Each structure stands twice: as C-alpha cells, then as structure tokens.
Amino acid sequence: QVQLVESGGGLVQAGGSLRLSCVASGRTEGLGTMGWFRQNPGKEREFVAEITDDGSTYYINAVRGRFIISRDNSKNTLTLQMNSLKPEDTAVYYCAGKRTLIPGYWEYWGQGTQVSVSS
C-alpha cells in the first residue's frame, strides 16, 4: 500500500502563491504517474495536473502557465507550485498516484488540503 500526505494549503489573496507538497510512504517502488485534483462541495473532483515518472507533465487549461507540478523521486515528494491564484482556484486539493497505465484510474489518494483564495 501507498500512503499520501498533503501539506501547504491555506488562505491567500488573489494574485498570491502557495506551494503544496505531497509525501508518499509505504510501498512506493514502481509508483508511476502522480497528480493533483481539486474539489469543491457539491461538485465533481476535478483533475488539475499530472507528472509521469519520467517527468512529462500535463495541465488543464485553467491552470496552465500559473501552476507547476514537479516531483523528487529520491524523496518520494510531489509538489504543486501555484502562482497568480484566483478565487476560482479555491478548493480542497488532493494528491493522487498510480501504478496502472489505465487512463483516468488512480489507485492512491491523500486526505486533501484546503486552498482558499480571497478576492
């Protein structure tokens, strides 16, 4: 099993920055693509960004150019640098990971960290 623990959420004004971190522990060998999702009450969980084990990245249009996803495999750490934050970025952010190559299927999830952006 893999455990994922996020940190770094908080309250920030629009235009500000936050850096989220996710540390993986347990059976991390072979852990492949890692990603970030976000969710607001009453809404579906939304994919935000992902990074493969060889460093390829993908972002949704809403955050491309503002967010940067990165990973340090030696430290089993995933990071999301969020810049130029907007009120619509407010959500609980979840770290996710998987070994499977099945698109859209994620095996491991963190507990989430709240990001709030005030206008």
Helices and strands as residue ranges (DSSP letters): E 2-7, E 10-13, E 18-26, E 34-39, E 46-51, E 57-59, E 67-72, E 77-82, G 87-89, E 91-97, E 108-109, E 113-118
